[in-house]
Amino acid sequence: MMNPRYKMLGIHVIIFLAAFLLARYIMMQFVIEPTIWTTVIPLSCAWLIAPRPHVVQMQSGKEYGLKSIFSKKVFKV
């Protein structure tokens, strides 16, 4: 069984990479010559979209989850 901390970080990285690659693909459809902005804009979009790791210290131990800017609910892992 996978450690909840690594599971949370893995899900965060996968969603971040998927959002970055999707934004980069869409950006490259409209830009002919690659510049620094063809990397910076997709990175900022992915940073905004990807859920943030969220750790809460409970009496029974640490509780791991992901928190999105679109929802106040924490998705527990």
Secondary structure, 3 states (H helix, E strand, C coil): CCCHHHHHHHHHHHHHHHHHHHHHHHHHHHCCCCCCHHHHHHHHHHHHHCCEEEEEEECCEEEEEEECCCCCCEEEC
